[in-house]
């Protein structure tokens, strides 16, 4: 398993695979000193969407593109190692070339290499274009009358909400710090002087959301 943060530059090493051959013989008479240096060819043959990763001749898996967790948060790579004796070591081979010729190899082994892309705070929260809430003049204090929540593609950190203080009528409402719910703090009757022709009284609240880096505002 390899772990990499999104938005990192290409070429980041996220792990290594290493094939061994129990048939290898010592090359200098010393037990355990085997002559398997660069004896294997490694190929990513499945799961490499958008050619996001590459693998070197020594088994190091690297990023090939700048990863975005909001596009893909998990990869499952099938990596094949083949004995270099199975083909001409002087000829370069790509993963595509290997796939086309895979059936001709007798000395193969494979493994699954999982890559987890870690989220970073690289997106700005967004409120809906328009938020309207209706409330009756005789609503009970403490009632949840609606919500003003923003959308953030990042999973961390959680958004924090706030409401700007204003007139007495505006301050009759508060917003939940962690959930964006609009709550009636007290009765509205004392703040309303209805004119005969009025059926509704508009009240505008200034609400903000923050992800710790970016702050966005809207009117409710």
C-alpha positions, -999 to 999 in steps of 0.1 A, spaced: 0 0 0 12 35 -9 0 68 4 4 101 -14 -10 136 -9 -30 151 -37 -15 181 -56 21 169 -50 45 174 -79 50 145 -103 78 120 -97 69 114 -60 80 80 -48 50 63 -31 63 28 -27 84 -1 -40 78 -36 -51 105 -62 -51 104 -96 -67 127 -124 -56 136 -157 -72 143 -187 -50 162 -203 -79 189 -176 -78 224 -189 -71 251 -170 -51 275 -153 -75 306 -151 -53 304 -182 -31 289 -162 -2 255 -175 11 227 -150 5 246 -128 -20 225 -134 -50 230 -121 -85 195 -106 -90 204 -70 -94 181 -56 -121 172 -91 -132 134 -84 -133 113 -62 -155 84 -45 -138 52 -35 -155 19 -18 -144 -7 -38 -164 -40 -28 -148 -56 0 -128 -33 28 -140 -61 52 -150 -49 83 -168 -14 68 -168 -12 83 -132 18 61 -122 50 47 -135 74 20 -123 111 19 -127 134 -10 -134 142 -12 -97 105 -15 -87 99 21 -74 64 33 -81 61 71 -88 34 96 -96 32 104 -133 7 132 -130 -5 156 -103 -32 137 -84 -65 151 -74 -84 133 -47 -117 149 -58 -113 129 -91 -98 97 -78 -91 89 -41 -80 53 -46 -60 32 -72 -55 -5 -74 -26 -14 -96 -17 -48 -108 20 -50 -112 38 -78 -130 74 -88 -127 91 -110 -153 125 -126 -154 147 -106 -176 159 -138 -191 125 -141 -207 133 -114 -232 161 -95 -247 174 -72 -219 189 -48 -245 155 -39 -258 133 -14 -240 97 -24 -232 67 -3 -223 38 -16 -203 17 -16 -235 44 -36 -253 45 -61 -224 7 -65 -224 7 -74 -261 33 -100 -255 24 -112 -220 13 -147 -231 48 -154 -243 64 -151 -209 69 -182 -187 85 -166 -157 59 -142 -143 48 -131 -109 23 -103 -99 10 -83 -70 -16 -57 -62 -3 -23 -52 -30 0 -36 -26 37 -37 -45 60 -13 -47 97 -22 -48 119 9 -70 150 9 -55 185 12 -74 217 17 -72 230 -19 -108 239 -27 -129 269 -17 -163 264 -2 -193 275 -23 -228 286 -11 -258 280 -33 -266 310 -56 -297 319 -36 -310 309 -1 -344 319 10 -361 310 43 -396 317 55 -407 319 91 -440 328 108 -441 358 131 -454 336 159 -427 309 155 -414 295 188 -380 306 200 -354 278 196 -371 266 164 -348 256 135 -363 275 106 -338 265 78 -301 262 70 -274 280 51 -247 255 43 -219 256 18 -204 228 -3 -167 219 0 -152 193 -22 -125 187 5 -134 163 33 -112 181 58 -114 204 77 -150 208 86 -166 241 77 -174 266 104 -203 291 101 -208 325 114 -234 353 112 -227 390 112 -245 411 138 -270 436 125 -303 452 134 -324 439 163 -345 419 139 -314 403 123 -301 395 157 -332 375 165 -316 347 145 -284 327 150 -265 302 129 -252 269 141 -214 270 143 -209 235 129 -240 227 109 -252 260 94 -288 257 108 -306 290 113 -323 291 147 -348 316 161 -334 331 192 -365 349 205 -399 360 195 -403 382 164 -435 399 174 -418 427 194 -396 436 164 -424 437 138 -444 469 131 -467 457 103 -481 481 78 -516 474 66 -504 466 31 -476 442 42 -479 405 41 -442 397 45 -412 414 60 -379 407 44 -349 403 67 -314 399 53 -287 379 72 -250 380 64 -236 345 67 -201 332 62 -184 298 60 -147 291 66 -125 260 60 -96 275 80 -81 290 49 -109 304 27 -139 324 39 -170 328 17 -200 349 24 -236 350 13 -270 367 21 -299 347 35 
